[in-house]
């Protein structure tokens, strides 16, 4: 009786009421004598598939067999074939239409399914007293796998996203991830929470995503979150916009119980508005309390689209793929001004060939992307194959790192199974062409005498350095007196014929100082008219003060008596340490003093090691410097010279006592000396006859200073 009462209800259109039958009690149905069930539907058929939906059609039967109008449909689906045995475990669909007159066409869009999944569908027809038809024919349909129009696993950087976050909590992180090894994280990387001492919020917004022309769209993403328990705070919302201004919340969750959770959101309502969407992840603490939890992670975001297609009629599609590893440069390290050939290998890992594939190369180094040449066309890329596109890139004025992007099918003329992998970017470093770089530090200007009297002629020396990677020729050097304005030239420009890369050149000029009564500011300008292209133009000029004598000056002295060697009697091959004591018998401390050791045995003299620097020598004091001298191959007398202040950078009371020489005698290394003399050759017998065997003896002498072994 109970079942008859429950089966005889009038079904309500509004299914929001939580009742057992979703119907209104009808006693007439209960009391009616009707034992004839509706006829079963025999032509249930899938009429179209989308990502999460299947459209089903069938023909209405009747209340009693094919007579009268039935009362309700009970449509169910399952991942396994449906039968009487498992009917109760199949999932009942909501929103079935009210039955129409027998023979009418019925349809229902079954929603909330999973993409690329096979389902079985069947239905039963109910009459007004609860009689049920037999199960209809069981049909099978597979939801569409769709086309990927946006995909980011967060491994390629932040370019697909924009962060609006005053506290800089949204950032790429490797603390947690769904797919190795990066995700977006809202929280402090070191503290692993989102506590800033105040309420905070931030958004992570995708670039524009095209969904134009689709019948269905789906957002898929993975999230991990740990938040305070109250869902009124620490809100994690997913929002969609079609204009970048107004946003609609489409999903909200609150914690994931220490697990990564896959979420799917239906985007179909947003397709027809503008044809583009943006996805935004919005975290908002609401207040400043209880913000010591870990926060929110987002990873593996996809947007899929699909067209309504008959089951089994899905058209096989190509899938064109651009990858950064498949972008190449020839030469690999180009030089500015030389042509650069950019190659791109485009893959097709789809199910069918792609023809007339357009490829556009772009320079995305700056804020505004610029095309590199016209679009290239690959006639055909077979399924599972690849094609090559190339373009020449002009490097003039583009030294440094350049980012070149390859966009395949930029106008989406070719339908593909994945539209999100059609572009890739790779950086190339364009080297500046070899150029000289002329430099003149103030320490490379010297005066002789270093501290003249007023009226003395002064020789000004300037050592110009070329620390570039190309030679410089016809280098003009102009000396200037910059004491007053405007500065005035000192003589004519000097010309250095050539300064090799890594080398230097010396110029000098004599400056008469008659009529001066104060110190002068001497300026040296290298390449004053910028006739020589250089890698750096800011180090071509310097100034140094020429100070005149005031009566008090240091005086640096180097004498032969103050040069010593250890060992005193070296043998060829020994390392000899040369010591030099520099005296200052002047009235002031000179400050930094340079000392150069030289082998002056031949001309020109050869430096022995780098220049030594003494920080200072007080008046009446001294300082010791040393250098190591290798005597290998240098047997005999060697002239060792020590020169103090070789460039006359120190103004002294006397400049003539700054160098001295000593003779270093290097004994030859011990060696044997083998000697063969005629008198030491003998025969036995002394007077042999023809046919005799003669023994020849020779005595070898060693008149050297070392033993000789294994003498042949």
TORROVO-173726 format. One line per 8 residues: number of its first residue (from 1); their letters; for each residue y, z, x of C-alpha. Coordinates in Angstrom, 3 decimals, padded with zeros to 6 digits, always signed. Layout:
<bakes>
NUM = A = Y:Z:X  ...;
</bakes>
This chain:
<bakes>
1 = XXXXXXXX = +000.000:+000.000:+000.000  +002.360:+000.916:+002.822  +001.806:-002.408:+004.548  +002.402:-004.295:+001.268  +005.713:-002.469:+000.783  +006.830:-003.153:+004.379  +005.807:-006.787:+004.205  +007.619:-007.391:+000.911;
9 = XXXXXXXX = +011.129:-006.604:+002.090  +013.974:-009.141:+001.936  +014.910:-009.943:+005.530  +018.505:-009.171:+006.510  +020.591:-011.596:+008.517  +022.270:-008.724:+010.290  +019.802:-007.415:+012.855  +022.113:-004.709:+014.194;
17 = XXXXXXXX = +020.605:-002.064:+011.886  +017.891:-000.057:+013.554  +015.143:-000.220:+010.890  +011.439:-000.702:+011.094  +011.418:-004.059:+009.297  +015.098:-005.112:+009.441  +014.798:-005.734:+005.697  +015.819:-004.467:+002.248;
25 = XXXXXXXX = +013.126:-003.011:-000.040  +012.217:-005.405:-002.869  +009.838:-003.894:-005.459  +009.375:-007.258:-007.189  +007.855:-008.609:-004.014  +005.656:-005.547:-003.760  +004.381:-005.887:-007.314  +003.989:-009.685:-007.175;
33 = XXXXXXXX = +000.442:-010.908:-007.036  +000.378:-013.520:-004.281  -002.598:-014.010:-002.049  -001.667:-017.457:-000.766  -000.069:-017.380:+002.712  +002.354:-020.018:+003.992  +000.852:-022.999:+005.742  +000.957:-022.709:+009.547;
41 = XXXXXXXX = +003.454:-024.800:+011.489  +001.623:-027.554:+013.333  +004.431:-029.406:+015.131  +006.217:-026.698:+017.114  +007.704:-028.492:+020.112  +010.177:-027.779:+022.923  +013.205:-030.039:+022.531  +015.134:-029.055:+025.635;
49 = XXXXXXXX = +015.201:-026.643:+028.554  +018.034:-024.908:+030.386  +018.117:-022.234:+033.066  +017.366:-019.284:+030.776  +016.894:-021.025:+027.428  +014.390:-023.215:+025.661  +015.252:-025.181:+022.501  +012.349:-025.296:+020.004;
57 = XXXXXXXX = +011.987:-027.578:+016.959  +009.468:-027.538:+014.106  +009.034:-028.565:+010.472  +009.275:-025.934:+007.704  +006.195:-025.298:+005.608  +006.251:-023.328:+002.334  +005.726:-019.966:+000.639  +002.283:-020.808:-000.741;
65 = XXXXXXXX = +000.871:-023.326:+001.665  +003.407:-026.142:+001.504  +004.864:-025.062:-001.869  +008.023:-023.032:-002.350  +010.334:-021.652:+000.311  +008.986:-019.199:+002.874  +010.771:-015.939:+003.612  +010.837:-015.507:+007.412;
73 = XXXXXXXX = +009.667:-016.769:+010.786  +008.108:-014.649:+013.528  +008.455:-016.577:+016.797  +007.052:-015.134:+019.997  +006.708:-016.080:+023.657  +004.664:-014.955:+026.625  +003.942:-015.863:+030.237  +000.292:-016.355:+029.205;
81 = XXXXXXXX = -001.266:-018.508:+026.492  -000.848:-016.920:+023.034  -003.761:-016.272:+020.694  -004.719:-013.972:+017.833  -006.052:-011.552:+020.437  -002.741:-011.057:+022.260  -000.240:-011.914:+019.498  +000.976:-008.315:+019.222;
89 = XXXXXXXX = +001.773:-008.116:+022.950  +003.814:-011.317:+023.003  +007.598:-010.865:+022.971  +009.208:-011.339:+019.570  +012.332:-013.482:+019.515  +015.397:-012.327:+017.625  +017.661:-014.545:+015.577  +015.071:-016.806:+013.964;
97 = XXXXXXXX = +016.584:-018.998:+011.242  +015.868:-018.404:+007.559  +013.205:-020.855:+006.391  +014.433:-023.951:+004.623  +012.695:-026.125:+002.051  +009.310:-027.488:+003.096  +009.640:-030.558:+005.314  +013.038:-029.537:+006.696;
105 = XXXXXXXX = +013.614:-029.589:+010.460  +014.090:-026.168:+011.992  +015.365:-025.296:+015.491  +015.968:-022.198:+017.573  +017.368:-021.650:+021.081  +015.276:-018.959:+022.758  +017.473:-017.123:+025.269  +017.284:-014.439:+027.987;
113 = XXXXXXXX = +014.492:-016.185:+029.873  +014.174:-016.555:+033.650  +014.948:-019.789:+035.540  +012.125:-022.018:+036.774  +009.492:-020.077:+034.823  +006.664:-021.266:+032.544  +006.488:-019.800:+029.033  +004.150:-020.176:+026.026;
121 = XXXXXXXX = +005.620:-020.220:+022.488  +004.080:-019.846:+019.008  +005.219:-018.746:+015.556  +003.977:-017.528:+012.203  +005.521:-018.006:+008.777  +005.864:-015.068:+006.333  +006.292:-015.204:+002.548  +008.076:-012.753:+000.289;
129 = XXXXXXXX = +005.107:-010.413:-000.099  +004.250:-010.299:+003.566  +001.510:-012.900:+003.729  +001.466:-014.411:+007.211  +000.391:-017.894:+008.131  -002.016:-018.546:+010.937  -000.536:-018.973:+014.415  +001.168:-022.322:+014.906;
137 = XXXXXXXX = +000.251:-024.717:+017.628  +000.995:-023.085:+020.990  +003.474:-025.006:+023.191  +004.362:-024.648:+026.808  +007.769:-025.172:+028.451  +009.196:-024.418:+031.883  +012.819:-023.407:+032.186  +015.008:-025.446:+034.489;
145 = XXXXXXXX = +015.417:-024.399:+038.111  +018.885:-025.918:+037.915  +021.214:-027.012:+040.676  +022.767:-024.548:+043.071  +026.539:-025.070:+042.984  +027.404:-021.932:+044.977  +025.297:-019.962:+047.405  +026.202:-017.360:+050.015;
153 = XXXXXXXX = +023.788:-015.066:+051.851  +026.762:-013.548:+053.728  +025.426:-014.648:+057.109  +028.064:-017.323:+057.838  +031.205:-015.182:+057.640  +033.836:-014.467:+054.994  +035.152:-017.983:+054.317  +033.796:-018.141:+050.741;
161 = XXXXXXXX = +035.566:-014.939:+049.718  +039.009:-013.352:+049.411  +039.485:-009.602:+049.678  +042.244:-007.699:+047.888  +041.880:-004.173:+049.137  +044.707:-001.919:+050.422  +042.279:+000.415:+052.178  +040.233:-002.374:+053.849;
169 = XXXXXXXX = +036.975:-001.024:+052.412  +035.508:-004.411:+051.434  +034.013:-005.870:+054.636  +030.932:-007.617:+055.976  +028.387:-005.064:+057.155  +024.878:-004.830:+058.571  +024.274:-001.269:+057.381  +022.310:-002.559:+054.376;
177 = XXXXXXXX = +021.331:-006.036:+053.252  +018.974:-007.772:+050.866  +018.333:-010.713:+053.190  +018.813:-010.163:+056.925  +021.103:-009.150:+058.164  +024.591:-008.987:+056.453  +026.092:-008.061:+053.096  +029.532:-007.265:+051.689;
185 = XXXXXXXX = +030.126:-003.501:+051.624  +032.780:-001.455:+049.815  +033.009:+001.660:+051.955  +033.926:+002.987:+055.379  +031.555:+001.610:+058.031  +031.562:+004.807:+060.114  +031.681:+007.449:+057.361  +029.440:+005.469:+054.978;
193 = XXXXXXXX = +031.465:+006.521:+051.960  +034.584:+005.378:+050.099  +036.591:+008.591:+050.354  +040.193:+007.826:+051.425  +041.698:+011.042:+050.086  +043.068:+009.239:+047.062  +042.002:+006.923:+044.262  +041.156:+003.490:+045.617;
201 = XXXXXXXX = +039.987:+000.117:+044.401  +039.373:-003.344:+045.754  +038.204:-006.783:+044.700  +036.003:-009.377:+046.366  +036.715:-012.806:+044.873  +034.805:-016.040:+045.418  +036.372:-019.407:+046.012  +036.561:-021.777:+043.016;
209 = XXXXXXXX = +033.118:-022.927:+041.872  +032.688:-026.155:+039.898  +030.522:-025.956:+036.760  +031.943:-029.092:+035.159  +029.521:-031.147:+033.089  +026.878:-028.422:+032.890  +025.239:-027.177:+029.688  +024.191:-023.870:+031.204;
217 = XXXXXXXX = +025.309:-021.703:+034.117  +023.890:-018.549:+035.601  +025.120:-016.026:+038.154  +022.488:-014.359:+040.332  +023.284:-011.612:+042.834  +021.723:-008.570:+044.454  +023.392:-005.164:+044.562  +022.809:-001.715:+046.034;
225 = XXXXXXXX = +025.040:+001.186:+045.010  +025.294:+004.941:+045.263  +028.061:+006.460:+043.127  +028.997:+009.732:+041.477  +026.911:+010.520:+038.418  +029.563:+010.048:+035.730  +029.778:+006.420:+034.659  +033.431:+006.949:+033.688;
233 = XXXXXXXX = +034.289:+006.915:+037.404  +033.367:+004.785:+040.422  +033.078:+001.685:+038.267  +031.413:-001.425:+039.662  +032.265:-004.461:+037.562  +031.544:-008.176:+037.808  +034.245:-010.382:+036.341  +034.724:-014.101:+035.718;
241 = XXXXXXXX = +037.927:-016.138:+035.593  +038.472:-019.791:+034.781  +042.122:-019.857:+035.863  +042.303:-017.254:+038.660  +044.680:-015.140:+036.563  +042.861:-013.639:+033.594  +039.518:-011.932:+034.181  +036.700:-011.017:+031.832;
249 = XXXXXXXX = +034.096:-008.379:+032.661  +030.599:-009.839:+032.252  +028.495:-007.141:+033.884  +028.768:-003.489:+034.876  +026.227:-001.161:+036.421  +026.249:+002.344:+037.843  +023.900:+003.074:+040.743  +020.661:+001.389:+041.733;
257 = XXXXXXXX = +018.459:+004.388:+042.677  +018.348:+003.581:+046.400  +017.006:+000.055:+045.831  +018.278:-003.493:+045.925  +018.361:-004.863:+042.381  +018.508:-008.496:+041.285  +021.061:-009.168:+038.557  +021.507:-012.259:+036.390;
265 = XXXXXXXX = +024.572:-013.001:+034.252  +024.921:-015.814:+031.714  +027.979:-017.924:+032.539  +027.524:-020.543:+029.815  +030.529:-019.297:+027.756  +032.844:-020.174:+030.671  +031.739:-023.765:+031.283  +033.955:-025.650:+028.879;
273 = XXXXXXXX = +037.266:-023.945:+029.622  +038.414:-025.546:+032.890  +035.224:-026.705:+034.587  +035.708:-024.169:+037.399  +035.065:-020.455:+037.669  +035.598:-017.643:+040.130  +033.399:-014.584:+040.482  +034.994:-011.216:+041.254;
281 = XXXXXXXX = +033.317:-007.944:+042.235  +035.666:-005.042:+041.436  +035.142:-001.484:+042.636  +037.437:+001.220:+041.205  +037.068:+004.956:+041.887  +039.499:+005.754:+039.000  +040.426:+009.047:+040.698  +040.383:+010.749:+044.110;
289 = XXXXXXXX = +037.453:+013.112:+043.448  +033.768:+012.891:+044.385  +034.158:+009.791:+046.558  +031.742:+010.902:+049.288  +028.904:+008.675:+048.073  +027.863:+005.604:+050.062  +029.413:+002.873:+047.901  +028.540:-000.661:+046.797;
297 = XXXXXXXX = +026.805:-003.541:+048.609  +026.645:-007.169:+047.392  +024.335:-009.834:+048.848  +022.744:-013.231:+048.130  +025.095:-014.574:+045.475  +024.172:-017.810:+043.678  +025.619:-019.804:+040.812  +023.201:-022.244:+039.145;
305 = XXXXXXXX = +023.964:-024.941:+036.597  +021.749:-027.152:+034.462  +021.898:-029.976:+031.910  +019.853:-029.778:+028.724  +016.699:-031.774:+029.488  +013.490:-032.499:+027.620  +010.554:-030.612:+029.122  +008.747:-032.774:+031.623;
313 = XXXXXXXX = +011.675:-035.188:+031.732  +013.531:-033.419:+034.503  +014.711:-036.080:+036.903  +013.660:-035.549:+040.540  +016.778:-035.095:+042.631  +017.706:-035.445:+046.273  +019.237:-032.536:+048.149  +021.667:-033.384:+050.914;
321 = XXXXXXXX = +022.145:-030.705:+053.546  +024.784:-030.330:+056.269  +024.105:-027.702:+058.925  +026.297:-026.587:+061.816  +023.395:-026.969:+064.261  +023.213:-030.644:+063.280  +026.823:-031.321:+064.301  +027.090:-032.573:+067.864;
329 = XXXXXXXX = +029.847:-033.586:+070.249  +029.883:-036.203:+072.980  +030.932:-035.146:+075.536  +029.992:-031.505:+074.789  +033.109:-030.222:+076.578  +035.836:-032.818:+075.980  +039.085:-033.040:+077.902  +042.357:-033.368:+076.038;
337 = XXXXXXXX = +043.372:-036.999:+075.731  +039.840:-038.343:+076.054  +038.020:-039.589:+072.922  +035.482:-037.232:+071.349  +032.558:-038.620:+069.360  +031.444:-036.293:+066.544  +027.890:-036.811:+065.241  +026.419:-035.289:+062.096;
345 = XXXXXXXX = +022.757:-035.480:+061.108  +022.477:-035.169:+057.316  +019.162:-033.951:+055.897  +017.625:-034.767:+052.536  +015.102:-032.076:+051.637  +015.044:-033.080:+047.980  +012.413:-034.916:+045.939  +013.905:-038.410:+045.921;
353 = XXXXXXXX = +015.942:-040.757:+048.098  +019.734:-040.628:+048.231  +021.709:-043.856:+048.543  +025.286:-044.636:+049.546  +025.865:-041.142:+050.860  +029.529:-040.513:+051.668  +030.330:-038.197:+054.599  +033.857:-036.963:+055.306;
361 = XXXXXXXX = +034.738:-035.327:+058.611  +037.593:-032.787:+058.487  +039.659:-030.892:+061.042  +039.890:-027.365:+059.616  +041.429:-025.734:+062.691  +044.730:-025.007:+060.947  +045.797:-023.761:+057.554  +045.697:-027.268:+056.063;
369 = XXXXXXXX = +042.436:-029.250:+056.440  +043.027:-032.783:+057.747  +040.663:-035.771:+057.387  +039.198:-037.150:+060.591  +039.057:-040.862:+059.927  +037.946:-042.475:+056.661  +034.754:-041.397:+054.863  +031.573:-042.667:+056.505;
377 = XXXXXXXX = +028.727:-044.093:+054.398  +025.014:-043.718:+055.075  +023.200:-046.478:+053.170  +020.067:-044.422:+052.424  +018.545:-041.067:+053.320  +014.890:-040.926:+052.213  +013.410:-037.784:+050.714  +012.337:-035.579:+053.606;
385 = XXXXXXXX = +014.358:-037.696:+056.032  +017.781:-037.711:+057.627  +020.729:-039.966:+058.327  +023.406:-040.056:+061.012  +027.166:-040.264:+060.529  +029.708:-040.277:+063.321  +033.437:-040.519:+063.840  +035.815:-040.575:+066.801;
393 = XXXXXXXX = +038.183:-037.609:+067.045  +041.512:-037.996:+068.854  +042.083:-034.986:+071.137  +045.679:-035.666:+072.212  +047.701:-032.464:+071.904  +044.662:-030.509:+070.684  +043.638:-028.413:+073.665  +041.799:-025.201:+072.761;
401 = XXXXXXXX = +039.224:-024.426:+070.090  +038.988:-026.929:+067.237  +036.943:-026.458:+064.073  +035.431:-029.627:+062.661  +033.796:-029.677:+059.237  +031.348:-032.149:+057.725  +031.363:-032.593:+053.933  +028.515:-034.585:+052.388;
409 = XXXXXXXX = +029.126:-036.296:+049.035  +032.615:-034.745:+048.793  +033.196:-036.043:+045.251  +029.733:-035.004:+043.965  +028.834:-038.551:+042.982  +025.161:-037.844:+043.767  +023.362:-035.330:+041.482  +021.485:-032.841:+043.680;
417 = XXXXXXXX = +019.217:-029.867:+043.285  +021.598:-027.803:+045.410  +025.308:-028.564:+045.588  +026.130:-025.518:+047.729  +024.792:-026.724:+051.095  +026.828:-029.924:+051.469  +029.272:-028.734:+054.088  +029.088:-027.187:+057.534;
425 = XXXXXXXX = +031.554:-026.342:+060.283  +031.233:-026.211:+064.055  +033.747:-025.347:+066.761  +034.358:-027.316:+069.945  +036.615:-026.359:+072.838  +038.894:-029.119:+074.065  +039.804:-028.465:+077.681  +043.323:-029.080:+078.869;
433 = XXXXXXXX = +043.460:-031.923:+081.421  +043.565:-030.895:+085.106  +047.142:-029.953:+085.880  +048.973:-028.307:+088.748  +050.805:-025.049:+088.277  +053.636:-024.392:+090.685  +054.651:-020.771:+091.144  +057.147:-018.974:+093.340;
441 = XXXXXXXX = +056.891:-015.158:+093.236  +059.801:-013.242:+094.750  +057.464:-011.828:+097.401  +057.151:-015.386:+098.766  +060.841:-015.572:+099.692  +061.763:-014.391:+103.188  +064.914:-014.214:+105.330  +065.402:-014.512:+109.090;
449 = XXXXXXXX = +066.997:-012.311:+110.115  +065.779:-010.120:+107.313  +068.975:-008.065:+107.268  +071.697:-010.127:+108.894  +075.261:-009.192:+109.687  +077.998:-010.834:+107.657  +078.712:-014.261:+109.124  +075.225:-014.754:+110.632;
457 = XXXXXXXX = +073.375:-017.928:+109.681  +070.224:-016.994:+107.705  +067.061:-019.069:+107.471  +065.581:-018.772:+103.983  +061.833:-019.388:+103.664  +059.976:-020.053:+100.398  +056.208:-020.411:+100.038  +055.411:-022.380:+096.882;
465 = XXXXXXXX = +051.928:-021.813:+095.403  +049.891:-024.287:+093.351  +047.399:-022.193:+091.399  +046.518:-025.045:+089.039  +043.473:-027.339:+089.163  +045.198:-030.562:+090.265  +047.331:-031.508:+093.279  +051.111:-031.688:+092.956;
473 = XXXXXXXX = +053.059:-034.378:+094.827  +056.753:-034.840:+095.632  +057.574:-031.264:+094.711  +061.331:-030.657:+094.655  +062.566:-027.198:+095.662  +066.216:-026.205:+095.217  +067.697:-023.101:+096.855  +070.558:-021.506:+094.886;
481 = XXXXXXXX = +073.069:-018.719:+095.415  +072.963:-016.944:+092.040  +075.267:-014.073:+093.007  +078.025:-015.371:+090.774  +078.049:-017.617:+087.744  +077.505:-020.457:+087.701  +074.875:-020.452:+090.457  +075.620:-022.932:+093.221;
489 = XXXXXXXX = +073.183:-024.996:+095.298  +072.425:-024.074:+098.879  +072.165:-027.435:+100.600  +070.222:-030.420:+099.339  +066.914:-030.203:+097.426  +063.886:-029.907:+099.713  +060.763:-032.001:+099.031  +057.152:-031.018:+099.650;
497 = XXXXXXXX = +055.093:-034.202:+099.846  +051.968:-032.544:+098.435  +050.615:-029.140:+097.483  +046.844:-029.258:+096.899  +045.254:-027.344:+094.034  +044.785:-023.777:+095.201  +047.082:-024.360:+098.175  +050.689:-023.719:+099.120;
505 = XXXXXXXX = +053.658:-025.331:+100.823  +056.498:-023.880:+102.915  +060.127:-024.976:+102.689  +063.153:-023.533:+104.446  +066.893:-023.940:+104.668  +069.679:-022.407:+106.758  +072.424:-020.618:+104.845  +075.754:-019.856:+106.574;
513 = XXXXXXXX = +077.065:-016.471:+105.410  +080.602:-016.651:+106.830  +083.177:-015.296:+104.407  +080.755:-013.119:+102.444  +081.408:-009.418:+101.990  +078.504:-008.387:+099.730  +074.767:-008.906:+099.301  +073.662:-012.239:+097.849;
521 = XXXXXXXX = +071.159:-013.094:+095.098  +069.119:-016.022:+096.368  +067.252:-018.068:+093.783  +064.513:-020.621:+094.406  +063.809:-023.236:+091.731  +060.617:-025.315:+091.955  +060.602:-028.646:+090.115  +063.985:-027.828:+088.555;
529 = XXXXXXXX = +064.015:-030.959:+086.388  +060.407:-030.535:+085.157  +059.356:-033.904:+086.527  +055.848:-032.501:+087.130  +053.668:-031.701:+084.098  +052.230:-028.220:+084.614  +049.882:-025.894:+082.766  +052.630:-023.273:+082.842;
537 = XXXXXXXX = +056.356:-023.889:+083.157  +057.624:-020.295:+083.161  +056.868:-019.276:+086.758  +058.844:-021.967:+088.609  +061.856:-019.861:+089.413  +062.521:-016.492:+091.045  +065.312:-014.511:+092.680  +065.454:-012.173:+095.663;
545 = XXXXXXXX = +068.327:-010.187:+097.145  +069.584:-010.949:+100.633  +070.850:-007.621:+101.947  +073.244:-007.473:+104.863  +073.017:-004.907:+107.653  +074.641:-001.541:+107.020  +073.822:+000.039:+110.375  +070.644:+001.780:+109.219;
553 = XXXXXXXX = +067.423:-000.232:+109.252  +063.763:+000.178:+110.134  +062.364:-001.430:+113.270  +058.692:-002.323:+113.335  +057.085:-002.561:+116.781  +053.752:-003.990:+117.835  +052.791:-003.777:+121.520  +049.641:-004.788:+123.427;
561 = XXXXXXXX = +049.142:-001.155:+124.443  +048.676:-000.249:+120.798  +045.845:-002.746:+120.202  +042.299:-001.487:+120.766  +038.778:-002.792:+120.251  +035.383:-001.153:+119.622  +033.075:-001.793:+121.410  +035.284:-002.271:+124.439;
569 = XXXXXXXX = +032.813:-004.653:+126.146  +031.192:-006.609:+123.356  +028.347:-009.060:+123.697  +028.374:-012.330:+121.800  +027.180:-011.690:+118.240  +028.617:-008.168:+118.040  +030.984:-007.227:+115.198  +034.147:-005.937:+116.877;
577 = XXXXXXXX = +036.587:-003.607:+115.106  +040.183:-004.267:+116.147  +042.657:-001.432:+115.711  +046.437:-001.796:+115.746  +049.010:+001.015:+115.664  +052.317:-000.112:+114.143  +055.382:+001.902:+115.156  +058.676:+002.302:+113.306;
585 = XXXXXXXX = +061.381:+003.332:+115.745  +064.149:+002.459:+113.297  +066.277:+004.657:+111.062  +064.665:+004.069:+107.625  +061.265:+003.608:+105.988  +060.612:-000.123:+105.443  +058.391:+000.351:+102.391  +055.392:-001.998:+102.185;
593 = XXXXXXXX = +054.544:-003.637:+105.533  +052.081:-006.518:+105.930  +050.037:-006.990:+109.108  +048.039:-010.109:+110.030  +045.316:-010.175:+112.715  +044.888:-013.604:+114.372  +042.514:-015.322:+116.794  +045.104:-017.129:+118.942;
601 = XXXXXXXX = +042.597:-018.536:+121.451  +043.262:-022.012:+120.057  +046.235:-023.559:+118.295  +046.904:-023.074:+115.489  +045.861:-019.442:+115.373  +043.117:-018.543:+112.888  +043.541:-015.494:+110.596  +041.051:-012.689:+111.114;
609 = XXXXXXXX = +040.475:-011.481:+107.585  +043.185:-011.083:+104.915  +046.572:-009.549:+105.512  +046.579:-005.741:+105.638  +049.244:-003.756:+103.743  +050.739:-000.452:+104.892  +052.440:+001.398:+101.990  +055.215:+002.701:+104.254;
617 = XXXXXXXX = +056.019:+004.017:+107.749  +058.563:+006.835:+108.066  +061.272:+006.611:+110.744  +059.757:+007.544:+114.085  +056.252:+007.344:+112.618  +053.304:+004.994:+112.884  +050.378:+003.631:+110.920  +046.990:+002.241:+111.902;
625 = XXXXXXXX = +045.372:-000.883:+110.475  +042.077:-002.516:+111.398  +040.073:-005.699:+110.985  +036.508:-006.782:+111.812  +036.031:-009.724:+114.197  +032.742:-011.644:+114.335  +032.025:-012.748:+117.930  +029.128:-015.056:+117.103;
633 = XXXXXXXX = +029.613:-018.281:+119.076  +032.743:-016.866:+120.704  +031.608:-015.867:+124.216  +034.347:-015.724:+126.858  +037.934:-014.554:+126.749  +039.506:-014.465:+123.275  +043.238:-014.068:+122.590  +043.716:-011.515:+119.800;
641 = XXXXXXXX = +047.180:-011.376:+118.245  +048.606:-008.853:+115.803  +051.739:-009.843:+113.858  +053.711:-007.330:+111.801  +055.796:-008.540:+108.819  +054.832:-012.192:+109.512  +057.156:-013.546:+106.786  +060.135:-011.352:+107.759;
649 = XXXXXXXX = +060.220:-009.745:+104.352  +061.404:-006.462:+105.934  +065.010:-006.357:+107.124  +064.837:-004.812:+110.626  +067.200:-003.811:+113.361  +065.265:-006.123:+115.674  +062.876:-008.960:+114.761  +061.621:-009.857:+118.266;
657 = XXXXXXXX = +059.086:-007.072:+118.806  +056.824:-007.657:+115.789  +053.859:-009.301:+117.531  +051.613:-008.748:+120.553  +048.459:-010.201:+122.152  +045.494:-008.814:+124.067  +042.539:-010.499:+125.731  +039.086:-009.640:+124.437;
665 = XXXXXXXX = +036.278:-010.506:+126.848  +033.041:-011.297:+125.061  +029.976:-011.351:+127.328  +027.406:-014.037:+126.668  +024.303:-012.816:+124.920  +021.290:-012.086:+127.149  +019.105:-015.187:+127.613  +016.359:-016.445:+129.930;
673 = XXXXXXXX = +016.926:-019.288:+132.418  +013.748:-021.169:+133.327  +013.826:-023.048:+136.631  +011.373:-025.589:+138.084  +011.847:-026.475:+141.812  +010.077:-029.241:+143.851  +009.070:-026.641:+146.420  +007.181:-024.762:+143.734;
681 = XXXXXXXX = +004.855:-027.693:+142.912  +001.481:-027.843:+144.787  -001.767:-029.931:+144.859  -005.423:-029.033:+145.555  -006.812:-030.652:+147.571  -003.558:-031.322:+149.400  -004.725:-034.801:+150.575  -007.150:-036.104:+147.957;
689 = XXXXXXXX = -009.189:-039.279:+148.211  -009.499:-041.882:+145.527  -011.759:-040.581:+142.810  -011.136:-036.882:+143.538  -010.059:-034.496:+140.776  -006.679:-033.034:+141.711  -005.360:-029.702:+140.409  -001.556:-029.657:+140.100;
697 = XXXXXXXX = +000.133:-026.236:+140.206  +003.778:-025.388:+139.297  +005.554:-022.041:+139.662  +008.288:-021.557:+136.976  +011.116:-019.158:+137.739  +013.205:-017.155:+135.165  +016.612:-016.561:+136.698  +018.121:-015.448:+133.375;
705 = XXXXXXXX = +018.822:-011.985:+131.943  +016.088:-011.908:+129.292  +012.330:-012.359:+129.234  +010.984:-015.775:+128.203  +007.777:-015.923:+126.188  +005.351:-018.690:+125.191  +006.868:-021.103:+127.676  +005.385:-024.582:+127.299;
</bakes>
